[in-house]
Amino acid sequence: MLVLVVPFVLAGLHTARADQPLVRSETVELNVGNALVIQSSRLAIQQVFLEGNLSAATVEKPLQYPADKFQINASGPGMYVLHVVFNQPSDYNVSLSIIQNDTNSIGNSTSYYISGGSFELDVTAYFNPAPNQAAVQASSTSAWDSFTGWMGSFGQAFPTWVKTVYLLLGLQFMTVGGLWIRRQSAKKEAATHPLDAGEKAYLWLDVTYKFLLVSFVAIVAIMGGELILLFVLRFMFLTSVNLLSLWDLFVVGFALGAVIIVYVTRFVLEKAFDLKPFEDE
């Protein structure tokens, strides 16, 4: 048994080392109003991580991945950090360009040739004030605009399939939970002990906790299923496939954090006010 397992493990380690991407770093400086464009000759862009003041940035992101173009420009000075991951079994070219929007011309440009496989481009971009606008202060942004911009940027961190899971399970749990709470309230009123506002709030908290817990389990199950399928296809059938990018540690961490927060709140209320969810007989 050990003789069979060791070659399999060594082959997996060799494949993992071979899949490690090449990494190149670039630092660029451009004026506010110009655009930073990253392009590939094929649909090789698999994932993009962007860090910076997103409320002052305009991102032209692709509708789906893999993609061949990613563009960002900023309305105010600041620094942005981009990590772009490419992957393509055949050869492809990657270019990093600065487009001057006032003249629609291409400024500095850097190109890479990759014979195939994974490639990571790390870019640190400094957006400087435009020469004719250096003395002009940016207009103040209201608190509501900042909040909506933050919410929009936060929502973009979740894939569409995760939002769909939360929406469908949320509608189901809120509908069924509302009917269950109404039935429990009717039973209590018939027993001359109606539910007060605190008990109803606790019951809704219990429904929310169960909804978040089921959503977390569903997300982990979907991601785990993709990883198992990818492992079987690549290491047992030696098939090179590009599945949907479902695995995202941020999504898992957020879902787990939401479950923990609601559970702790529910536990504290239960111990402090001696509240317990009703069980159907």
C-alpha positions as CSV (number, residue, x, y, z in Angstrom):
1,M,0.0,0.0,0.0
2,L,2.8,2.4,0.9
3,V,4.6,1.6,-2.4
4,L,1.5,2.8,-4.3
5,V,0.8,5.9,-2.2
6,V,4.4,7.4,-2.3
7,P,4.6,7.8,-6.1
8,F,1.2,9.3,-6.2
9,V,2.2,11.8,-3.5
10,L,5.5,12.6,-5.3
11,A,3.7,13.1,-8.5
12,G,1.2,15.5,-6.8
13,L,4.1,17.5,-5.3
14,H,5.8,17.7,-8.7
15,T,2.7,18.9,-10.4
16,A,2.1,21.5,-7.6
17,R,5.6,22.9,-8.1
18,A,5.1,23.0,-11.9
19,D,1.8,24.9,-11.5
20,Q,3.5,27.7,-9.5
21,P,3.1,30.8,-11.6
22,L,5.9,33.1,-12.8
23,V,5.7,36.5,-11.0
24,R,6.7,39.8,-12.4
25,S,6.4,43.2,-10.6
26,E,5.9,46.6,-12.2
27,T,5.7,50.1,-10.8
28,V,4.0,52.8,-13.0
29,E,3.2,56.4,-12.6
30,L,0.4,58.1,-14.5
31,N,-1.8,61.2,-14.2
32,V,-5.3,61.4,-13.0
33,G,-7.6,61.0,-16.0
34,N,-5.3,58.4,-17.7
35,A,-6.1,54.7,-17.8
36,L,-4.0,51.7,-16.8
37,V,-4.8,48.8,-19.2
38,I,-3.7,45.2,-18.8
39,Q,-4.4,43.0,-21.8
40,S,-3.6,39.5,-23.0
41,S,-3.7,38.1,-26.5
42,R,-6.0,35.2,-25.3
43,L,-8.6,34.8,-22.6
44,A,-6.0,34.2,-20.0
45,I,-6.9,36.6,-17.2
46,Q,-8.3,34.3,-14.5
47,Q,-8.4,36.5,-11.4
48,V,-7.8,40.2,-10.4
49,F,-7.1,41.6,-6.9
50,L,-7.3,45.4,-6.6
51,E,-6.4,47.4,-3.5
52,G,-6.8,51.1,-3.1
53,N,-9.4,53.9,-2.8
54,L,-12.0,52.1,-4.9
55,S,-14.6,54.9,-4.3
56,A,-12.3,57.2,-6.5
57,A,-11.6,54.6,-9.1
58,T,-13.4,53.6,-12.3
59,V,-12.9,49.9,-13.1
60,E,-13.8,48.5,-16.5
61,K,-13.9,44.8,-15.4
62,P,-14.9,42.0,-17.7
63,L,-18.4,40.5,-17.5
64,Q,-16.9,37.1,-16.8
65,Y,-13.6,35.3,-16.4
66,P,-11.4,34.2,-18.1
67,A,-11.0,37.5,-19.9
68,D,-8.5,39.4,-22.0
69,K,-8.7,43.0,-20.7
70,F,-8.8,44.8,-17.4
71,Q,-8.8,48.6,-17.1
72,I,-8.7,51.1,-14.2
73,N,-8.6,54.9,-14.0
74,A,-8.9,57.2,-11.0
75,S,-10.7,60.5,-10.4
76,G,-8.2,61.5,-7.7
77,P,-4.6,61.0,-6.8
78,G,-3.7,57.8,-4.9
79,M,-1.9,54.5,-5.0
80,Y,-3.4,51.2,-6.3
81,V,-2.0,47.7,-6.1
82,L,-3.1,45.1,-8.6
83,H,-2.4,41.4,-8.6
84,V,-3.5,39.8,-12.0
85,V,-3.3,36.1,-12.4
86,F,-3.1,34.6,-15.9
87,N,-3.4,31.0,-17.0
88,Q,-3.5,29.5,-20.5
89,P,-2.3,26.1,-21.8
90,S,-1.0,27.6,-25.0
91,D,1.3,30.6,-25.6
92,Y,0.0,34.1,-25.1
93,N,1.2,37.7,-24.8
94,V,0.5,40.1,-21.9
95,S,0.8,43.9,-22.2
96,L,0.7,46.7,-19.6
97,S,-0.2,50.1,-21.1
98,I,-1.1,53.6,-20.1
99,I,-3.8,55.3,-22.2
100,Q,-3.9,59.1,-22.2
101,N,-7.7,59.8,-22.4
102,D,-7.3,63.4,-23.5
103,T,-5.5,62.3,-26.7
104,N,-6.6,58.7,-26.7
105,S,-3.0,57.7,-27.3
106,I,-0.9,55.0,-25.8
107,G,1.9,56.1,-23.5
108,N,4.3,53.7,-21.8
109,S,3.8,50.1,-22.6
110,T,5.5,46.8,-21.3
111,S,4.9,43.4,-22.9
112,Y,5.5,39.9,-21.8
113,Y,5.5,36.6,-23.7
114,I,4.5,33.4,-21.9
115,S,4.9,30.1,-23.6
116,G,2.0,28.6,-21.6
117,G,0.9,28.0,-18.1
118,S,0.4,30.4,-15.1
119,F,1.7,34.0,-14.9
120,E,1.1,36.6,-12.2
121,L,1.6,40.3,-12.8
122,D,1.9,42.6,-9.7
123,V,1.5,46.3,-10.5
124,T,1.8,49.3,-8.2
125,A,0.2,52.3,-9.8
126,Y,0.6,55.8,-8.6
127,F,-2.0,58.2,-9.9
128,N,-0.6,61.8,-9.7
129,P,-2.6,65.0,-10.1
130,A,-2.8,66.2,-13.6
131,P,-0.5,69.2,-14.3
132,N,-3.4,71.5,-15.1
133,Q,-5.4,70.4,-12.2
134,A,-2.8,70.2,-9.4
135,A,-4.1,73.4,-7.8
136,V,-7.8,72.3,-8.0
137,Q,-9.2,70.6,-5.0
138,A,-11.4,67.6,-5.5
139,S,-15.1,68.2,-4.7
140,S,-16.2,66.9,-1.3
141,T,-18.1,63.6,-1.2
142,S,-21.1,63.3,0.9
143,A,-21.4,60.6,3.6
144,W,-24.2,58.9,1.7
145,D,-22.1,58.7,-1.5
146,S,-19.2,57.3,0.4
147,F,-21.5,54.6,2.0
148,T,-23.1,53.6,-1.3
149,G,-19.7,53.4,-2.9
150,W,-18.4,51.3,-0.1
151,M,-21.5,49.0,-0.3
152,G,-21.0,48.7,-4.1
153,S,-17.4,47.8,-3.8
154,F,-18.2,45.3,-0.9
155,G,-20.9,43.6,-3.0
156,Q,-18.5,43.2,-5.9
157,A,-16.3,40.9,-3.8
158,F,-19.1,38.2,-3.8
159,P,-19.5,36.1,-7.0
160,T,-23.0,35.9,-8.5
161,W,-23.5,32.3,-7.5
162,V,-23.0,33.2,-3.8
163,K,-25.5,36.0,-4.0
164,T,-27.9,33.6,-5.6
165,V,-27.5,31.1,-2.8
166,Y,-28.1,33.7,-0.2
167,L,-31.1,35.1,-2.0
168,L,-32.9,31.8,-2.6
169,L,-32.2,30.5,0.9
170,G,-33.0,33.8,2.5
171,L,-36.4,34.0,0.8
172,Q,-37.2,30.4,1.8
173,F,-36.1,30.8,5.5
174,M,-37.8,34.2,5.9
175,T,-41.1,32.9,4.4
176,V,-41.2,29.6,6.3
177,G,-39.8,31.3,9.5
178,G,-42.5,34.0,9.3
179,L,-45.2,31.5,9.1
180,W,-43.7,29.5,12.0
181,I,-43.5,32.5,14.2
182,R,-47.0,33.5,13.4
183,R,-48.2,30.0,14.3
184,Q,-46.3,30.1,17.6
185,S,-47.7,33.5,18.4
186,A,-51.3,32.2,17.8
187,K,-50.6,29.3,20.1
188,K,-49.4,31.6,22.9
189,E,-52.4,33.9,22.5
190,A,-54.7,31.0,22.8
191,A,-52.9,30.1,26.0
192,T,-53.4,33.7,27.3
193,H,-49.7,34.4,27.2
194,P,-49.0,36.3,23.9
195,L,-45.5,36.7,22.7
196,D,-43.9,40.1,23.4
197,A,-41.6,42.1,21.1
198,G,-38.5,40.6,22.7
199,E,-39.5,37.0,22.2
200,K,-40.5,37.7,18.6
201,A,-37.1,39.4,18.0
202,Y,-35.4,36.4,19.5
203,L,-37.3,34.0,17.2
204,W,-36.4,36.0,14.2
205,L,-32.8,35.9,15.3
206,D,-33.0,32.1,15.6
207,V,-34.4,31.9,12.0
208,T,-31.6,34.2,10.8
209,Y,-29.0,32.0,12.5
210,K,-30.3,28.8,10.9
211,F,-30.4,30.6,7.5
212,L,-26.8,31.7,7.7
213,L,-25.7,28.3,9.0
214,V,-27.4,26.5,6.1
215,S,-25.9,29.0,3.6
216,F,-22.4,28.5,5.0
217,V,-22.7,24.7,4.6
218,A,-24.1,25.0,1.1
219,I,-21.2,27.3,0.0
220,V,-18.6,25.1,1.5
221,A,-20.2,22.0,-0.1
222,I,-20.2,23.6,-3.6
223,M,-16.6,24.8,-3.3
224,G,-15.5,21.4,-1.9
225,G,-17.3,19.6,-4.7
226,E,-15.5,21.7,-7.3
227,L,-12.1,21.0,-5.7
228,I,-12.8,17.2,-5.6
229,L,-13.9,17.2,-9.2
230,L,-10.8,19.2,-10.3
231,F,-8.5,16.9,-8.4
232,V,-10.1,13.8,-10.0
233,L,-9.9,15.2,-13.5
234,R,-6.4,16.5,-13.2
235,F,-4.6,13.9,-11.1
236,M,-6.5,10.7,-12.0
237,F,-7.6,11.3,-15.6
238,L,-4.8,13.8,-16.4
239,T,-7.3,16.2,-18.0
240,S,-6.5,19.9,-18.1
241,V,-9.8,21.7,-17.5
242,N,-10.7,25.3,-16.4
243,L,-13.7,25.1,-14.1
244,L,-15.6,28.1,-12.8
245,S,-13.7,30.1,-10.2
246,L,-15.8,29.1,-7.2
247,W,-13.1,28.8,-4.5
248,D,-12.8,32.0,-2.6
249,L,-11.5,32.1,1.0
250,F,-13.0,35.6,1.5
251,V,-16.5,34.3,0.9
252,V,-16.0,31.4,3.2
253,G,-14.5,33.6,5.9
254,F,-17.4,36.1,5.6
255,A,-20.0,33.4,5.8
256,L,-18.4,31.8,8.8
257,G,-18.0,35.1,10.5
258,A,-21.7,36.0,10.0
259,V,-22.7,32.6,11.5
260,I,-20.4,33.1,14.6
261,I,-21.7,36.7,15.2
262,V,-25.3,35.7,15.1
263,Y,-24.8,32.6,17.2
264,V,-22.9,34.5,19.9
265,T,-25.7,37.2,19.9
266,R,-28.3,34.4,20.2
267,F,-26.4,32.6,22.9
268,V,-26.0,35.8,25.0
269,L,-29.7,36.7,24.7
270,E,-30.7,33.1,25.6
271,K,-28.6,33.1,28.8
272,A,-29.3,36.7,29.8
273,F,-33.1,36.7,29.4
274,D,-33.8,32.9,29.6
275,L,-35.1,32.8,26.0
276,K,-35.3,29.6,24.1
277,P,-36.6,28.8,20.6
278,F,-39.9,26.9,20.5
279,E,-40.0,23.3,19.4
280,D,-43.0,22.0,17.4
281,E,-44.7,19.1,19.1
